């Protein structure tokens, strides 16, 4: 009885640590630029009781019934729903809820492994804030990260235990994924296909081995992959979701313009942490006395490749590694003082959070442009405003029609994203005059370090209001006549 009680206490203490860690991680909260339009989209859907499938935010769409692939609609409704709990701190509540659920699920799916080597478990959890890009940000990926972890759990569980029936929940997760973050929902069936392929392999070479699974197990993986593929179509956009992720991955213009899609390179000092994490995993695998299993190696290689193509995928490798790296870690002797040390560490993290609470409040108040600039723009009531990409979401939240915003996929689809990039970067070009004539902007809101600013400055466009880094131009009468 005492041993059972001790185990329960140890588990409770570790969950308390995860809670404290999640609370303290809120100090890293990055409001981001997409939050604003995600929130506004959720508000519109919540109030109208209907899912948005047509664009209502860009002046380019007004009166034209332009189709919008709102593949994150459910997350946007959830995000706005949190504001019903707390209008001021809904961002914190949203981020804390899904970060805690994520870390708790990571722990719960490998509970015995976390308990067998607590020092490594603490190190591994700490790595999450370093390796997972945008870990604490009010965006759909916070929910999709959780769905990825649950998907991996179901797949690994069936791979290791053919009698498990939990795998049949995967198609249901696929439905949820397609509505929360459709852009990454294809991972549900792709991962099932990976497991199916590896389950057919059998080899043993130096430190690597792979044991073939039964024919029934392989067929089940293939059936689950097929069902997960089919259920992705259960969303407001139907079968279009099957192609959407691949269309995004093939949009080179969009990928080049979005920072989180940038490839990993040693020339970027910030990216070195990803290489360090990869080397860390490889070191642990090679150092272990156990043979490296085929499925572990396959997932390591796949997500390393994806991580090299785009920094956003390194977080996926972190979540994948949760399901195999503990198998290659030796157990350590459990010390009686561990619970006390964990409690003290948890209280220390909570203390840091409350001591630094002012920095979190500043993060919540951060906006792309000042409230004064926003007031000036609102008073002018622009009908065809050229706005800098990073300002779009904030303008949308404040009900100002935009030229462009964080929905690069949407603007690429309607063909204006290329025009925006041309206007943003060019100082002197014959294309500028043609594009200004094409869109007939009545105002321009932009920073002072892009090409279009210098063009407007040189052409003596009237300035309505300017601040240190941002300027608001009015168009010349000839431009809008």
DOSERO-790175 format. One record per residue (C-alpha): x, y, z; residue in one letter. Coordinates in steps of 0.1 Angstrom, whole numbers, padded with zeros to 4 digits, always signed. Example, Ala and Ser with C-alpha at 12.3 -4.5 7.8 and 13.67 -1.06 7.14 Angstrom:
<sites>
+0123-0045+0078A+0137-0011+0071S
</sites>
This chain:
<sites>
+0000+0000+0000X+0028+0024+0009X+0045+0018-0025X+0012+0024-0043X+0007+0056-0023X+0042+0067-0031X+0037+0062-0068X+0005+0083-0067X+0023+0110-0048X+0052+0111-0073X+0028+0113-0102X+0008+0141-0086X+0040+0160-0079X+0051+0157-0115X+0017+0169-0128X+0021+0198-0104X+0054+0205-0120X+0039+0204-0155X+0012+0228-0143X+0038+0252-0129X+0060+0249-0160X+0030+0257-0182X+0021+0288-0161X+0057+0301-0162X+0059+0295-0199X+0032+0321-0203X+0059+0347-0198X+0071+0336-0233X+0037+0344-0248X+0040+0359-0282X+0007+0375-0293X+0018+0374-0329X+0003+0391-0359X-0022+0365-0370X-0040+0365-0337X-0060+0396-0346X-0077+0383-0377X-0081+0348-0362X-0099+0365-0333X-0121+0386-0355X-0130+0357-0377X-0141+0338-0346X-0161+0368-0335X-0179+0370-0368X-0187+0333-0368X-0198+0333-0332X-0222+0362-0336X-0236+0352-0370X-0238+0315-0361X-0224+0305-0394X-0189+0293-0407X-0171+0318-0429X-0163+0304-0463X-0163+0338-0481X-0139+0366-0474X-0153+0396-0455X-0121+0414-0445X-0105+0426-0477X-0118+0455-0497X-0109+0435-0528X-0137+0411-0519X-0165+0435-0512X-0196+0427-0532X-0178+0399-0551X-0186+0368-0529X-0149+0357-0530X-0142+0322-0517X-0120+0318-0486X-0105+0284-0476X-0111+0290-0438X-0093+0258-0428X-0088+0270-0392X-0124+0281-0385X-0130+0259-0354X-0099+0272-0337X-0110+0307-0344X-0144+0301-0328X-0126+0284-0298X-0103+0314-0294X-0131+0339-0294X-0150+0316-0270X-0122+0321-0245X-0129+0358-0245X-0164+0350-0231X-0145+0337-0200X-0121+0366-0198X-0121+0395-0223X-0087+0407-0210X-0068+0375-0204X-0085+0351-0229X-0052+0348-0248X-0034+0336-0217X-0062+0312-0209X-0062+0298-0244X-0024+0293-0245X-0022+0279-0210X-0050+0255-0215X-0036+0239-0247X+0001+0240-0235X-0008+0223-0203X-0029+0197-0222X-0001+0192-0246X+0026+0187-0220X+0003+0166-0198X-0005+0143-0228X+0032+0140-0236X+0038+0129-0200X+0007+0107-0197X+0014+0087-0229X+0049+0078-0216X+0042+0080-0178X+0064+0051-0167X+0093+0064-0189X+0091+0099-0175X+0091+0084-0139X+0121+0061-0145X+0145+0090-0152X+0132+0123-0137X+0163+0144-0145X+0161+0135-0182X+0123+0141-0181X+0128+0176-0167X+0154+0183-0193X+0132+0170-0221X+0102+0191-0210X+0125+0222-0208X+0136+0216-0244X+0101+0222-0256X+0104+0259-0251X+0136+0260-0271X+0129+0236-0299X+0092+0241-0306X+0087+0273-0327X+0058+0295-0314X+0051+0272-0285X+0031+0298-0267X+0011+0317-0293X-0027+0320-0297X-0027+0303-0330X-0042+0270-0344X-0009+0251-0341X-0014+0250-0303X-0043+0227-0308X-0029+0208-0338X+0003+0201-0317X-0020+0183-0292X-0037+0164-0320X-0004+0153-0335X+0007+0139-0301X-0026+0120-0297X-0022+0107-0333X+0013+0095-0326X+0002+0079-0293X-0026+0059-0311X-0002+0048-0339X+0027+0038-0315X+0002+0021-0292X-0011-0002-0320X+0023-0007-0334X+0035-0021-0301X+0003-0039-0292X-0018-0054-0320X-0047-0062-0297X-0052-0025-0288X-0084-0010-0302X-0075+0027-0296X-0063+0031-0331X-0099+0033-0343X-0101+0068-0327X-0077+0081-0353X-0103+0089-0380X-0123+0109-0354X-0091+0129-0346X-0088+0134-0383X-0122+0151-0385X-0112+0175-0356X-0078+0182-0371X-0094+0191-0405X-0115+0218-0389X-0090+0231-0364X-0060+0233-0386X-0067+0218-0420X-0033+0228-0434X-0016+0201-0414X-0045+0176-0411X-0029+0154-0438X-0004+0142-0412X-0031+0119-0397X-0032+0096-0427X+0004+0101-0438X+0017+0090-0405X-0006+0059-0406X+0009+0051-0440X+0045+0054-0426X+0036+0030-0398X+0020+0006-0424X+0051+0007-0446X+0076+0001-0417X+0054-0027-0403X+0062-0047-0435X+0100-0044-0431X+0123-0068-0415X+0160-0063-0411X+0189-0061-0386X+0221-0042-0394X+0247-0030-0368X+0226-0009-0343X+0194-0009-0364X+0167-0034-0365X+0131-0037-0377X+0107-0066-0369X+0080-0073-0394X+0045-0070-0380X+0016-0093-0388X-0003-0090-0421X-0034-0081-0401X-0016-0053-0383X-0003-0038-0416X-0038-0040-0432X-0053-0022-0401X-0028+0006-0405X-0037+0009-0442X-0074+0009-0434X-0069+0035-0407X-0050+0057-0432X-0078+0053-0457X-0105+0062-0432X-0085+0091-0419X-0080+0104-0454X-0118+0101-0461X-0128+0118-0428X-0106+0148-0436X-0134+0157-0461X-0158+0163-0432X-0153+0200-0430X-0170+0231-0445X-0148+0229-0476X-0152+0191-0483X-0128+0173-0505X-0109+0205-0512X-0091+0199-0480X-0074+0168-0495X-0053+0191-0518X-0050+0222-0497X-0019+0213-0476X+0000+0203-0508X-0010+0234-0526X+0004+0254-0498X+0036+0235-0497X+0040+0241-0535X+0034+0278-0532X+0070+0290-0534X+0061+0327-0533X+0041+0323-0501X+0068+0301-0485X+0095+0326-0493X+0075+0355-0478X+0066+0339-0444X+0093+0337-0418X+0082+0305-0401X+0084+0286-0434X+0120+0295-0439X+0145+0266-0444X+0169+0257-0416X+0204+0270-0423X+0237+0271-0403X+0241+0307-0414X+0213+0317-0391X+0225+0317-0355X+0190+0312-0342X+0187+0280-0362X+0217+0263-0345X+0194+0252-0317X+0176+0229-0341X+0208+0213-0352X+0219+0210-0316X+0186+0192-0308X+0191+0168-0337X+0226+0160-0326X+0213+0155-0291X+0188+0129-0303X+0214+0111-0325X+0239+0110-0296X+0214+0094-0273X+0204+0068-0299X+0240+0059-0307X+0251+0059-0271X+0223+0035-0260X+0230-0002-0258X+0196-0009-0274X+0192-0013-0311X+0175+0016-0329X+0140+0004-0340X+0130+0009-0377X+0099+0030-0369X+0119+0054-0347X+0146+0058-0373X+0120+0064-0401X+0102+0091-0382X+0135+0107-0372X+0146+0109-0408X+0112+0121-0421X+0109+0149-0396X+0145+0159-0398X+0140+0163-0436X+0109+0184-0430X+0127+0205-0404X+0155+0212-0428X+0129+0224-0453X+0111+0246-0428X+0119+0256-0392X+0082+0251-0382X+0086+0213-0384X+0113+0210-0357X+0085+0211-0332X+0070+0180-0348X+0103+0162-0344X+0103+0171-0307X+0068+0156-0303X+0077+0125-0323X+0109+0119-0302X+0087+0119-0271X+0075+0084-0282X+0108+0068-0287X+0137+0086-0270X+0129+0073-0235X+0133+0038-0247X+0170+0046-0252X+0175+0062-0218X+0187+0042-0188X+0166+0043-0156X+0181+0060-0126X+0177+0053-0089X+0147+0071-0074X+0157+0093-0046X+0134+0100-0016X+0141+0137-0018X+0129+0140-0055X+0093+0149-0046X+0104+0177-0023X+0129+0191-0050X+0102+0190-0076X+0077+0208-0054X+0104+0235-0047X+0112+0238-0084X+0075+0241-0092X+0070+0268-0066X+0101+0286-0080X+0086+0286-0115X+0053+0300-0101X+0073+0326-0082X+0091+0337-0114X+0057+0340-0132X+0042+0363-0106X+0074+0383-0103X+0075+0389-0140X+0038+0393-0145X+0042+0429-0158X+0061+0415-0189X+0032+0393-0197X+0008+0423-0195X+0031+0442-0219X+0030+0413-0243X-0008+0413-0242X-0009+0451-0249X+0015+0448-0278X+0000+0459-0312X+0016+0463-0347X+0007+0500-0348X+0000+0525-0320X-0035+0533-0308X-0030+0569-0319X-0021+0558-0354X-0051+0534-0354X-0074+0563-0344X-0061+0585-0372X-0066+0557-0398X-0102+0550-0384X-0111+0587-0386X-0101+0588-0423X-0123+0558-0430X-0102+0544-0459X-0121+0524-0486X-0091+0511-0505X-0062+0512-0481X-0028+0498-0490X-0015+0483-0458X+0017+0467-0448X+0013+0429-0445X+0021+0428-0407X-0006+0454-0400X-0035+0436-0417X-0047+0414-0389X-0049+0443-0364X-0068+0465-0389X-0092+0436-0395X-0098+0433-0358X-0107+0470-0358X-0130+0466-0388X-0109+0485-0413X-0109+0468-0448X-0075+0457-0459X-0055+0450-0490X-0035+0422-0475X-0032+0404-0441X-0017+0372-0427X-0038+0350-0450X-0011+0347-0476X-0027+0315-0490X-0059+0334-0497X-0042+0364-0514X-0020+0340-0534X-0052+0323-0546X-0069+0355-0558X-0036+0367-0574X-0028+0398-0553X+0000+0386-0531X+0025+0389-0559X+0013+0424-0566X+0017+0432-0529X+0053+0419-0528X+0061+0440-0559X+0047+0471-0542X+0064+0464-0509X+0099+0459-0523X+0102+0482-0553X+0115+0518-0549X+0115+0527-0586X+0097+0506-0611X+0073+0511-0640X+0052+0483-0624X+0044+0506-0594X+0025+0531-0615X+0005+0503-0632X-0003+0486-0599X-0013+0519-0582X-0036+0526-0611X-0050+0490-0609X-0059+0491-0573X-0067+0529-0569X-0056+0531-0533X-0070+0560-0513X-0045+0557-0484X-0013+0540-0476X-0002+0527-0442X+0033+0513-0441X+0067+0513-0423X+0095+0536-0433X+0118+0508-0444X+0101+0493-0474X+0105+0503-0511X+0070+0517-0515X+0076+0542-0487X+0106+0558-0506X+0086+0559-0538X+0056+0577-0521X+0080+0600-0503X+0099+0610-0535X+0066+0615-0553X+0054+0639-0526X+0024+0620-0515X+0007+0639-0487X+0013+0626-0452X-0017+0624-0429X+0002+0613-0399X+0035+0598-0391X+0054+0583-0362X+0090+0571-0357X+0086+0540-0377X+0052+0542-0394X+0036+0566-0418X+0001+0572-0431X-0001+0587-0466X-0031+0600-0485X-0033+0593-0522X-0031+0621-0547X-0064+0631-0562X-0054+0617-0596X-0048+0583-0582X-0084+0578-0570X-0103+0598-0595X
</sites>
